[in-house]
Amino acid sequence: MLSPLIPEGEALRRAFQWIVEQGHCTSKTVEQASLRFDLAPRDEEFLLRQFVDHRGAASDAPGSER
């Protein structure tokens, strides 16, 4: 059975929640969250994998809103 996705670390949890509240996510959104919540590079990579890679790169395609 799969366990629910719960990020470790308070800053990462807060960044995760902030991204969800934005309603959309691009690599730029993850970058903003990383700066806002002072995340480590590995935490930023985690968010990129969860939000951008899993939802497809279409959100970062040329001509998409950033």
N, CA, C and O atoms as a GROMACS GRO file, in nm:
protein
  264
    1MET      N    1   0.083  -0.118   0.000
    1MET     CA    2   0.000   0.000   0.000
    1MET      C    3   0.088   0.124   0.000
    1MET      O    4   0.188   0.131   0.072
    2LEU      N    5   0.052   0.221  -0.080
    2LEU     CA    6   0.129   0.345  -0.087
    2LEU      C    7   0.097   0.436   0.030
    2LEU      O    8  -0.019   0.448   0.071
    3SER      N    9   0.199   0.499   0.083
    3SER     CA   10   0.176   0.596   0.191
    3SER      C   11   0.152   0.733   0.130
    3SER      O   12   0.203   0.762   0.021
    4PRO      N   13   0.075   0.819   0.197
    4PRO     CA   14   0.050   0.953   0.143
    4PRO      C   15   0.179   1.034   0.139
    4PRO      O   16   0.271   1.012   0.217
    5LEU      N   17   0.182   1.128   0.047
    5LEU     CA   18   0.299   1.214   0.031
    5LEU      C   19   0.299   1.319   0.141
    5LEU      O   20   0.213   1.407   0.144
    6ILE      N   21   0.395   1.311   0.231
    6ILE     CA   22   0.409   1.410   0.338
    6ILE      C   23   0.555   1.453   0.340
    6ILE      O   24   0.641   1.376   0.384
    7PRO      N   25   0.584   1.574   0.293
    7PRO     CA   26   0.722   1.619   0.291
    7PRO      C   27   0.779   1.633   0.433
    7PRO      O   28   0.707   1.668   0.527
    8GLU      N   29   0.906   1.606   0.446
    8GLU     CA   30   0.973   1.620   0.575
    8GLU      C   31   1.028   1.760   0.589
    8GLU      O   32   1.077   1.818   0.492
    9GLY      N   33   1.021   1.815   0.708
    9GLY     CA   34   1.074   1.948   0.734
    9GLY      C   35   0.966   2.054   0.724
    9GLY      O   36   0.887   2.056   0.630
   10GLU      N   37   0.963   2.141   0.823
   10GLU     CA   38   0.860   2.244   0.829
   10GLU      C   39   0.862   2.339   0.709
   10GLU      O   40   0.757   2.370   0.654
   11ALA      N   41   0.979   2.384   0.668
   11ALA     CA   42   0.988   2.477   0.554
   11ALA      C   43   0.937   2.411   0.426
   11ALA      O   44   0.867   2.474   0.347
   12LEU      N   45   0.970   2.285   0.407
   12LEU     CA   46   0.925   2.214   0.287
   12LEU      C   47   0.774   2.195   0.291
   12LEU      O   48   0.707   2.210   0.188
   13ARG      N   49   0.718   2.162   0.407
   13ARG     CA   50   0.572   2.148   0.419
   13ARG      C   51   0.502   2.279   0.389
   13ARG      O   52   0.401   2.282   0.319
   14ARG      N   53   0.556   2.389   0.441
   14ARG     CA   54   0.496   2.520   0.417
   14ARG      C   55   0.505   2.558   0.270
   14ARG      O   56   0.410   2.613   0.214
   15ALA      N   57   0.619   2.529   0.206
   15ALA     CA   58   0.636   2.558   0.063
   15ALA      C   59   0.539   2.474  -0.020
   15ALA      O   60   0.478   2.524  -0.114
   16PHE      N   61   0.524   2.348   0.016
   16PHE     CA   62   0.433   2.258  -0.053
   16PHE      C   63   0.291   2.314  -0.047
   16PHE      O   64   0.221   2.321  -0.148
   17GLN      N   65   0.248   2.355   0.072
   17GLN     CA   66   0.114   2.411   0.090
   17GLN      C   67   0.098   2.541   0.013
   17GLN      O   68  -0.007   2.564  -0.048
   18TRP      N   69   0.199   2.625   0.013
   18TRP     CA   70   0.193   2.753  -0.060
   18TRP      C   71   0.175   2.728  -0.209
   18TRP      O   72   0.097   2.797  -0.275
   19ILE      N   73   0.247   2.631  -0.263
   19ILE     CA   74   0.236   2.600  -0.405
   19ILE      C   75   0.094   2.550  -0.436
   19ILE      O   76   0.035   2.591  -0.536
   20VAL      N   77   0.041   2.464  -0.351
   20VAL     CA   78  -0.095   2.415  -0.372
   20VAL      C   79  -0.194   2.532  -0.374
   20VAL      O   80  -0.286   2.533  -0.455
   21GLU      N   81  -0.176   2.628  -0.286
   21GLU     CA   82  -0.266   2.744  -0.277
   21GLU      C   83  -0.256   2.834  -0.401
   21GLU      O   84  -0.350   2.909  -0.428
   22GLN      N   85  -0.147   2.827  -0.474
   22GLN     CA   86  -0.131   2.910  -0.593
   22GLN      C   87  -0.225   2.866  -0.705
   22GLN      O   88  -0.257   2.945  -0.794
   23GLY      N   89  -0.268   2.742  -0.702
   23GLY     CA   90  -0.362   2.692  -0.801
   23GLY      C   91  -0.299   2.641  -0.930
   23GLY      O   92  -0.366   2.574  -1.008
   24HIS      N   93  -0.175   2.671  -0.952
   24HIS     CA   94  -0.102   2.620  -1.069
   24HIS      C   95   0.045   2.614  -1.031
   24HIS      O   96   0.088   2.678  -0.935
   25CYS      N   97   0.120   2.539  -1.107
   25CYS     CA   98   0.261   2.528  -1.072
   25CYS      C   99   0.346   2.516  -1.196
   25CYS      O  100   0.320   2.433  -1.284
   26THR      N  101   0.446   2.599  -1.202
   26THR     CA  102   0.549   2.591  -1.305
   26THR      C  103   0.683   2.586  -1.234
   26THR      O  104   0.689   2.597  -1.111
   27SER      N  105   0.788   2.571  -1.308
   27SER     CA  106   0.921   2.573  -1.245
   27SER      C  107   0.946   2.709  -1.178
   27SER      O  108   1.018   2.717  -1.078
   28LYS      N  109   0.888   2.814  -1.233
   28LYS     CA  110   0.902   2.948  -1.173
   28LYS      C  111   0.833   2.954  -1.036
   28LYS      O  112   0.886   3.015  -0.943
   29THR      N  113   0.717   2.890  -1.024
   29THR     CA  114   0.646   2.886  -0.896
   29THR      C  115   0.730   2.813  -0.792
   29THR      O  116   0.740   2.857  -0.677
   30VAL      N  117   0.792   2.702  -0.832
   30VAL     CA  118   0.877   2.626  -0.741
   30VAL      C  119   0.998   2.711  -0.701
   30VAL      O  120   1.039   2.710  -0.584
   31GLU      N  121   1.054   2.784  -0.796
   31GLU     CA  122   1.168   2.871  -0.765
   31GLU      C  123   1.127   2.978  -0.663
   31GLU      O  124   1.201   3.004  -0.568
   32GLN      N  125   1.011   3.037  -0.682
   32GLN     CA  126   0.961   3.138  -0.587
   32GLN      C  127   0.942   3.078  -0.449
   32GLN      O  128   0.979   3.140  -0.349
   33ALA      N  129   0.885   2.959  -0.442
   33ALA     CA  130   0.864   2.891  -0.314
   33ALA      C  131   0.998   2.861  -0.247
   33ALA      O  132   1.012   2.876  -0.125
   34SER      N  133   1.095   2.820  -0.326
   34SER     CA  134   1.227   2.788  -0.273
   34SER      C  135   1.291   2.911  -0.208
   34SER      O  136   1.349   2.902  -0.100
   35LEU      N  137   1.278   3.024  -0.274
   35LEU     CA  138   1.333   3.148  -0.218
   35LEU      C  139   1.254   3.195  -0.097
   35LEU      O  140   1.311   3.235   0.004
   36ARG      N  141   1.121   3.189  -0.107
   36ARG     CA  142   1.033   3.236   0.000
   36ARG      C  143   1.053   3.158   0.129
   36ARG      O  144   1.052   3.215   0.238
   37PHE      N  145   1.072   3.026   0.117
   37PHE     CA  146   1.082   2.941   0.234
   37PHE      C  147   1.224   2.892   0.262
   37PHE      O  148   1.245   2.804   0.345
   38ASP      N  149   1.322   2.950   0.191
   38ASP     CA  150   1.464   2.922   0.212
   38ASP      C  151   1.493   2.770   0.209
   38ASP      O  152   1.549   2.714   0.303
   39LEU      N  153   1.453   2.708   0.100
   39LEU     CA  154   1.468   2.563   0.087
   39LEU      C  155   1.607   2.526   0.040
   39LEU      O  156   1.675   2.602  -0.028
   40ALA      N  157   1.648   2.407   0.078
   40ALA     CA  158   1.773   2.350   0.030
   40ALA      C  159   1.752   2.307  -0.116
   40ALA      O  160   1.639   2.282  -0.157
   41PRO      N  161   1.859   2.299  -0.194
   41PRO     CA  162   1.846   2.256  -0.334
   41PRO      C  163   1.776   2.122  -0.350
   41PRO      O  164   1.699   2.105  -0.445
   42ARG      N  165   1.800   2.026  -0.260
   42ARG     CA  166   1.734   1.896  -0.271
   42ARG      C  167   1.584   1.908  -0.249
   42ARG      O  168   1.506   1.833  -0.309
   43ASP      N  169   1.541   2.002  -0.162
   43ASP     CA  170   1.398   2.024  -0.139
   43ASP      C  171   1.334   2.087  -0.262
   43ASP      O  172   1.221   2.052  -0.299
   44GLU      N  173   1.405   2.180  -0.326
   44GLU     CA  174   1.353   2.240  -0.450
   44GLU      C  175   1.338   2.133  -0.558
   44GLU      O  176   1.239   2.133  -0.632
   45GLU      N  177   1.435   2.043  -0.568
   45GLU     CA  178   1.427   1.934  -0.666
   45GLU      C  179   1.308   1.843  -0.636
   45GLU      O  180   1.240   1.798  -0.728
   46PHE      N  181   1.283   1.817  -0.509
   46PHE     CA  182   1.168   1.737  -0.469
   46PHE      C  183   1.039   1.802  -0.519
   46PHE      O  184   0.953   1.735  -0.576
   47LEU      N  185   1.026   1.932  -0.497
   47LEU     CA  186   0.906   2.004  -0.541
   47LEU      C  187   0.893   2.003  -0.692
   47LEU      O  188   0.782   1.989  -0.745
   48LEU      N  189   1.003   2.019  -0.761
   48LEU     CA  190   0.999   2.014  -0.908
   48LEU      C  191   0.949   1.878  -0.955
   48LEU      O  192   0.867   1.870  -1.047
   49ARG      N  193   0.998   1.772  -0.893
   49ARG     CA  194   0.954   1.637  -0.932
   49ARG      C  195   0.805   1.618  -0.902
   49ARG      O  196   0.733   1.558  -0.983
   50GLN      N  197   0.760   1.667  -0.788
   50GLN     CA  198   0.620   1.646  -0.749
   50GLN      C  199   0.522   1.729  -0.830
   50GLN      O  200   0.416   1.680  -0.869
   51PHE      N  201   0.556   1.854  -0.856
   51PHE     CA  202   0.461   1.944  -0.919
   51PHE      C  203   0.481   1.962  -1.069
   51PHE      O  204   0.384   1.966  -1.144
   52VAL      N  205   0.603   1.971  -1.114
   52VAL     CA  206   0.628   2.002  -1.255
   52VAL      C  207   0.645   1.873  -1.335
   52VAL      O  208   0.577   1.855  -1.436
   53ASP      N  209   0.733   1.785  -1.294
   53ASP     CA  210   0.759   1.662  -1.369
   53ASP      C  211   0.637   1.571  -1.374
   53ASP      O  212   0.608   1.514  -1.479
   54HIS      N  213   0.566   1.556  -1.263
   54HIS     CA  214   0.450   1.466  -1.259
   54HIS      C  215   0.332   1.520  -1.337
   54HIS      O  216   0.251   1.442  -1.386
   55ARG      N  217   0.320   1.649  -1.350
   55ARG     CA  218   0.208   1.708  -1.422
   55ARG      C  219   0.243   1.736  -1.567
   55ARG      O  220   0.161   1.786  -1.643
   56GLY      N  221   0.365   1.703  -1.605
   56GLY     CA  222   0.408   1.720  -1.743
   56GLY      C  223   0.477   1.855  -1.763
   56GLY      O  224   0.453   1.951  -1.690
   57ALA      N  225   0.562   1.858  -1.861
   57ALA     CA  226   0.638   1.980  -1.889
   57ALA      C  227   0.558   2.081  -1.968
   57ALA      O  228   0.610   2.187  -2.001
   58ALA      N  229   0.432   2.052  -1.999
   58ALA     CA  230   0.349   2.143  -2.078
   58ALA      C  231   0.335   2.279  -2.010
   58ALA      O  232   0.322   2.381  -2.078
   59SER      N  233   0.337   2.281  -1.876
   59SER     CA  234   0.322   2.408  -1.806
   59SER      C  235   0.442   2.500  -1.829
   59SER      O  236   0.432   2.621  -1.808
   60ASP      N  237   0.555   2.443  -1.871
   60ASP     CA  238   0.674   2.522  -1.897
   60ASP      C  239   0.702   2.534  -2.048
   60ASP      O  240   0.808   2.581  -2.088
   61ALA      N  241   0.607   2.494  -2.129
   61ALA     CA  242   0.626   2.498  -2.273
   61ALA      C  243   0.629   2.642  -2.321
   61ALA      O  244   0.569   2.730  -2.259
   62PRO      N  245   0.698   2.668  -2.432
   62PRO     CA  246   0.701   2.804  -2.487
   62PRO      C  247   0.558   2.854  -2.512
   62PRO      O  248   0.473   2.782  -2.563
   63GLY      N  249   0.537   2.979  -2.476
   63GLY     CA  250   0.406   3.040  -2.496
   63GLY      C  251   0.313   3.022  -2.378
   63GLY      O  252   0.205   3.080  -2.376
   64SER      N  253   0.353   2.940  -2.278
   64SER     CA  254   0.268   2.925  -2.160
   64SER      C  255   0.293   3.040  -2.065
   64SER      O  256   0.400   3.102  -2.066
   65GLU      N  257   0.195   3.068  -1.983
   65GLU     CA  258   0.206   3.178  -1.886
   65GLU      C  259   0.305   3.141  -1.778
   65GLU      O  260   0.302   3.028  -1.728
   66ARG      N  261   0.392   3.231  -1.740
   66ARG     CA  262   0.490   3.208  -1.633
   66ARG      C  263   0.473   3.306  -1.523
   66ARG      O  264   0.546   3.302  -1.425
   0.00000   0.00000   0.00000
